[in-house]
Amino acid sequence: MKNNVPLKRRIKQPIKLKISSKVVLSFIILVILQGAISLFTLTTIISHSQNDAFTSQINRANSSINGYMNETLNKLINNTTLLAGQKKVIDYTDFGLKNLCKRELTIYRSTLQTNSLAIYVKPDILFTSVGSVPIITENFKSRLKLAFAGRKPFFIITNGNNIEIIILSPIKRENKVIGVLSLGLNLDPAFVKELENIIDAKVIFRFNNKIIQSGTISSKTVSNILKIDSKTPITSEIVHIDGYVIGSFYLSSLGYSGGRFFCLLDTKQSRRLIQRYNLISVISTLIILSFALFIAIIFYRVSFYRPFQNLLKGVHQISAGDFHYHFQVPADDEFGELASAFNRMRGNLINHEKELLQLSNYNNLILENVRSGIITIDLENRIISYNPAAERILHIDLDKYRGNGPDKKRLPVNLSDMLKKTSREEPHITGREIRTGPNGNEQILSMSTSPLISKEGEKLGVIVIFEDITKIKKLEEKLILSSRLAALGEMAAGVAHQIRNPLGIMKVSAEMLRDNYSVIKKQESFTKITHMLINEIDTLNLVIRNLLDFSRPREIQTTLYPIQKVIRQSLNSLPLDKYPKFQITIDIEKDIADYPMDSSMMEQVISNLILNGIQASDEEGKIEIRVFMQNEHMHIEIRDRGHGIDDKNKEHIFNPFFTTKATGTGLGLSIVHRIIEQHNGTIDVVSEPGKGSAFIIVF
């Protein structure tokens, strides 16, 4: 008795099965089901035998259709050739007798039972026709060209809702092609019905998405055939659709031109026999399967389903963010080990989540506080991430440029080109300057790049860091220009002082010669020379005056003054009567307040810019003057339609003594630039050779 107690206790303990043991038990159940599977094997063999018979029958039907089409095609070719060789057809075509030729074609059309007959005298010129003649398309025209070259092409086309076989034959007189005869035969339901009577099977003809059938096949069946064929094209291998065995082949007689035949064999009687046998097999097999399924379901729920549901519930809780869920599976098998592993993983995830959150917050804090713009791009030049400073510097919403979707906008050209170059060519760039923002809003960026490398050493993209140095560069340019102006001013003052007094003496002498002396015989020449001398001296005096104005600028006297009045006074001071065909338009926004300015100096600025625009334009040119407010700043834009300024000269137009004219001091735009600076404004030029220039003043 003492020895039996431990044995009973061991018997009462539950049997612990591993998943492998459960799999073995499942295989034992599958062996029991093998008998049921064998019942279906015989059915499969019978089905394959029937399919082989159907395949053989469909192949014979396809051969019959192909033979019939060849016979029809040869007949049509012979009829077309004979008709093209008829003397009357040749004579009527050669002499241009359309009515007689059309009457002759009408007789032959009735005899040959064709859909259309037509004669073409050129590939794109129809001479005469009877019946429904197809429209001359580029494909049809190319076939006609072959016929005019002496060949006899044949092909299938769609003519409205009809499908036609077209046969072309050249009409010759003394071996010279004088026209082409076209014969068309409709492939209509009657034609398909005749095929069905020959092969003892249903037929569907498809050409360029048009369907022809005798009408004995339901539209639902036709639709199902086309739907299946569009997904997986039906070839010589048969398929079963709506009680039909279906095979397909291309219209080989006319080459592959989109024409296909579908042969349909009715399998109703065969299906009844198979259904009767399957019914007996299914009833006998269902009894076995019912018992096997009942046992399998109970075993599955107890050994697999319940522990799996517990694990699945825990996984869903973790995926929802509840990392505090504890897996509980009361088993010592693989599910128990999996639950323990999940609990360990859950603890690690909690720790990693805390670390990642801290690291993410720290990185975001750094990126948000960095004043430089930072953008990361992948190898396809797509923006992956950016910081707020990047949007602030570029003045654009970078979220619209991320990814590669249909709503993605294009970056500015210079910036896009730079990103492409950095992502594909140069691994490192430091302090490179790029210019963005056309139309007077130029922005200068200092850009540096570095490759984005993974831990495995693989290049993932590029990090782009940039700063806005527009103000710094503008100040540098102004400092350089001011230095040049100061030096040139000193030089100009010295030159003017040295030459002005002699010029005055020369002028007084010339005036005395003109007014107090006379040369009787050469009075006209004498007067002309003295006038020329005085004019040249006046011109030199004007140069000196501009030079002195430039070298010794006077202080501005600002008062509140309307810009409208300045523009009108500037126009009145210009000799516009010398340019009668020139147009000047003025567009000034309403409610623009008076601006503190020196009106006489501003008149000089406006007059100079308008005169430059007139001299740079044709006689019938046009100048547009616009005044508008933008971002609380007054903008004055003077735009011409003249010859424009190329990029090389545009950099120097505000430099003293620089000019592209044959005559001129080169000081006009320099003085304009200085006056605008004295008014605490800026002036920029936007120009394109051949399209004109626009000077934009911003106060």
MOVEN-V183551 format. One record per helix or strand. SS is the DSSP state (a for helix, b for strand). FROM is the first residue (numbers start at 1). LEN is the number of residues. If there is no record, write none. Layout:
# MOVEN-V183551
ss->SS from->FROM len->LEN
ss->SS from->FROM len->LEN
This chain:
# MOVEN-V183551
ss->a from->2 len->11
ss->a from->19 len->14
ss->a from->34 len->51
ss->a from->87 len->9
ss->a from->98 len->15
ss->b from->116 len->7
ss->b from->125 len->7
ss->a from->138 len->11
ss->b from->154 len->6
ss->b from->162 len->12
ss->b from->176 len->11
ss->a from->189 len->11
ss->b from->202 len->6
ss->b from->210 len->4
ss->a from->219 len->13
ss->b from->239 len->3
ss->b from->244 len->7
ss->a from->252 len->3
ss->b from->259 len->8
ss->a from->268 len->52
ss->a from->334 len->36
ss->b from->373 len->6
ss->b from->383 len->4
ss->a from->388 len->7
ss->a from->398 len->4
ss->b from->402 len->1
ss->a from->413 len->12
ss->b from->428 len->9
ss->b from->443 len->11
ss->b from->459 len->10
ss->a from->470 len->47
ss->a from->523 len->29
ss->b from->559 len->3
ss->a from->563 len->10
ss->a from->576 len->3
ss->b from->583 len->6
ss->b from->595 len->3
ss->a from->599 len->17
ss->b from->622 len->9
ss->b from->633 len->8
ss->a from->647 len->4
ss->a from->668 len->11
ss->b from->682 len->7
ss->b from->692 len->7
